[in-house]
Amino acid sequence: MNSYQMDELPALVGRPLGSSGWLQVDQDRIDRFAQATGDAQWIHVDPARAAAGPFGGTVAHGYLTLSLLPALSATAFRLADSRMGVNYGLNRVRFPAPVPVDSLLRGHFTLLRCEPCEGGLQLTLEARVERQGSDKPVCVAETLSRRYR
């Protein structure tokens, strides 16, 4: 895992900050996400029906994949002198490919912008999530966060 000081970040704009470890998306995780969000569409939670569907099995929700960005970034890089970070929003999100059940995902994070904000820095990152064995990313998102000392 890469570690940075907040003062280093302006010089790193345009550069990768790090890549995460692999994280498995199993049926239990998909089912728990469906229960938490109320999105129980059959392509996510009905393995028998999904086997005959367009993906040949269940697939993770796009928003589940998106919600994994904090866990993935936590193993990709850290800001050693940041006491707190908050999500500020998203500029753009796309899900170019599905996430079949039991996929292994890894995130890659590139710093696009670094701007001062009250008490800290506002970071714009490109988060690109890959699925092991696939040429297409499963999620590409431009995220905004604020980091405070």
N, C-alpha and C positions, 0 to 999 in steps of 0.2 A: 504494500500500500504506500502510495506517495504521501508525503507530509509537506505542507507549506505554511509559511507565515502570511498573514493577511497583507502585509506590506509588499510581499513579492508578487501579488496577483496582477497588478496593472501591467507588469512586464511580461506576463504570461498570456495575455489576450491573443487568441488565435491558435493557442497550443493545447494539446491534450493534457488533462490533469491526471488521468489514470483510467484503468480498466478494473472492473470488479472481478470477484471470483464467480464461479458458476452457481446458479440457484435453480433448483428443480421446482417445476410447477406440476404438482400431482393433483389427483381428483379431490382429495380432501381439501386442499387449498382452494380449488375452484368452487367446491360445494359451500365452504365457509364464506367465501366472497359472495356467492349467490344469496346465501341466507342473510348476510349483513346488509346487502344492497336491495334485496327484493327482486333481483334479476335472475329468475329461475328458468330462462329460456332453455328448451330441450337440448340445443346444441352444446350447452354447458354442463347440464346436470343429469341427462338421461343417456347413459352409455349405450344401452341397447338400441334406442332410436337413433342416436347420433352415429352409430356404426354404419347405418344405411344412409346417412346424410351426406352432405357435400364434402365433409372433411374426413370421413371414414372413422370418426370417433369424436369424443368430446374435445372442445377447444376452450381455452381460457378467455374470459371477457377481455376486451381491449382495455377497459378501465382497471382491471386487475393488473394487467401488464404495466400500465401507467403507475398504479399505486405501489409497484415494487421499486420505483426509482430511488426512494430514500434508502431502502435496504441495499440496493446495488451500489449507490454512491458511497455508502458508509464503508464499503470494503475496497473502494477504488482510490479514494483520497481523503485526507483530513486537513483541516485548518487548525494547526496546533494552538493558536492564540485566539480562537473563536470560542466564546463561552456559550453562544446560543445562535441557532439559525432558524429562520421561519420561511415557509413557502410564501411567495408573493404572487405567484400566478404562472400562467403559461401563455406564450405567444402563438404557438403552433404545435399541433399534435397530429401525427399520422400513424396508422397501423397497416403497413404495407403487406404484411403476411400474417397468417394465423399462428397461434401457439397451441399445438396439439398437446393433449394431456401427457404428462411425464417428460415434457421438454426441459432441456437445460438452457437457461438464459444467462447472458453476461452483458453488463452495461459498459459503455465507453463514453467518457465525459470530456468535452472540449469547452474551454472558456471562450465565450464569444464577446462578452462585454464585462467591464468592471467599473462601476460608478459609485462615487461616494453617496451615502445616504445618512440621515441623522443617526449618529452613533455607530456607524459601521460602513459596510459596503453592500451594494446591490449587484449580484452576479447574474449574468445571463449565460446559461450553459446549453450546449447541444448535448442531449442524452440520446445515444443510439444503442438500442437493445438488439443483440443478435441472438439467434437460436442456433444451438450446436447442430451442424449438419445442413444448414440452410444458407443460401447465398444472399437472400433478402433479409433486411432487418425486420423485426416484428413490431418495433416502435421507434419512431424518431420524434423527439419532442424538444422544443425550446422552452426551457424552464427559467423562472426567475426566483431567486431566493435572496433574503437579506441575512447577512452574517454580522454579528455584534461581538465586540470584545468584552 
